[in-house]
Amino acid sequence: MQVIYFYYAVRQSLIGFIPNNFQAKDHPAWQLIHRFLFCAGAFVKPPKRYPVHIYKKNMKTIVSVAGLFIFFLWLAGCSQESKDSPKITSKKLSEHVKFLASKELKGRLAGSQGYNKAARYVADEFKALKLSDAGYDDYFQRFTLEYNRIKAASYSAVSGDTTYSYHLGKDYICRGFSGSGALDAPVVFCGYGLSRPEKGYDDFAGLDVKGKIVMEFKSDPHWRLDGEQIGYRSLRKKVEAARKHGAVGIIYVSRPNRTNPQKPIGSVMHGEGAQDQDFPQIHISLEAAEDLFRNSPHSLKALQTAIDKHKAPRSVSLPGRARIMVEADYDPRKNSMNVVGMLEGDSLKNEYLVIGAHLDHVGSQAGKVYFPGANDNASGVASLLEMARAFASKEYRPARSVIFVAFSAEEQGLNGARYFVDHSPVNSDRIVAMMNLDCVAHGDSMVVGGGKSFPRLYKIATQQDAKMKGMVIDRTWGGGGADATPFYEQGIPTLYFATQNSYTHLHLPSDQPVTLNDSLHRYLTRVAFKTAEEIAEGEYSPPSGND
């Protein structure tokens, strides 16, 4: 009987030391310990009045055996992880990121030579893994897109007798689809840059902006007018409105009253419409904007407050002048490509799982500044490549076929993903799920989107996470998001993998590999792989109606 109590004591002493993710009854390592203790009668319930003297008498032995069992549990857990884990290492992930974010690739702007080098790198990796090219020449699914290269730029402001000079990449940045021109003109603040007289709102009403540069908030109003959104949701629409009223260029600013006002960022998200090739556009910092308000009775903060409070324009002429020079090279039909590789499945090879990550970023400007895009989204492509390696290294093929896609032109508006969905190499009705990897290496935890639309698919990811460290936060959203959106719109179930608190350096020159959380990157990639593995093995069936 004392043996039973002794081993029960050992078992109880272990509980406080066992990691949470090992305490689940179905965890293999914990089951191993249970079997061992069971042989000694550890699961016999002790009497209500436990003989305390047995604890005291054998305390040193209990502690020693408990310590031995903790080591045994750790060893068993490690062997289980080694047995079941994909062959994914921080070293390989980091190697991919460092190359893709290198200065040699100059920010991987879709259509640029830097992007093409990145695409060749991914294609060579697919080839080395002996993936199928899915019917494309050299793994490239080619298409055309708009392209605009910023060749030269400068900006300065004049207030009174003082001239203020600014640094590209810090104080200002050119909009990715800025037109060319050399301007020296007065500046007029025009609120949100909207001309919607039919909606009862016009930032240009009563103003003379002919031959002048207009300053506008880059974003649309967060409020509604008579229950309706009045923003354009397109910077090209703002350009059109400013040009229509006679303006010759735009200076965008962030809203100063936000908790964390946006810095000038690189961006090629400009919206639909025609390119205005001789209309310069820059985004300046709030500090640089203050120089244009010198000797003015107004402030940018006060003007935003008044506009947002009254939902009415507060446009004013400013005492300062701006000097803007931009030289851009625009091509309406530049060649680019998605990179597509496929691992053919076995018993369900005519069903497909798509795993995607966008390869492009926002490029460089004037030879002075480039946007590395380490987290956004060299990290996602690195995860994609290592998940492909893990699948390819398995001794057997998955039941379903797996398609790996590095998308082009996500930054322009999901162009590459939309092209893939519209020109899919397989029948889209046979795609059972799509997993998107975007910004997966900076932050402190994980988030998986799509759970509200596809709870069964989401559960696979969260269960895989729970078997490891449990780093997925309790927050999700509906289907789609970034490159998952075209798939979701096509009726394909989606999951979106990202890291929480991921956007510290979003679209800034500081998005460098040194800012990444390598251990989190590896962990997310492992969870994503185990999720993909379960889907590819046929464990998940797509919904027919409600998920």
Summary of the structure (lengths in Angstrom):
residues: 547
radius of gyration: 28.8
end to end distance: 52.9
largest distance: 97.7
contacts: 1932
relative contact order: 0.14
helix: 37%
strand: 24%
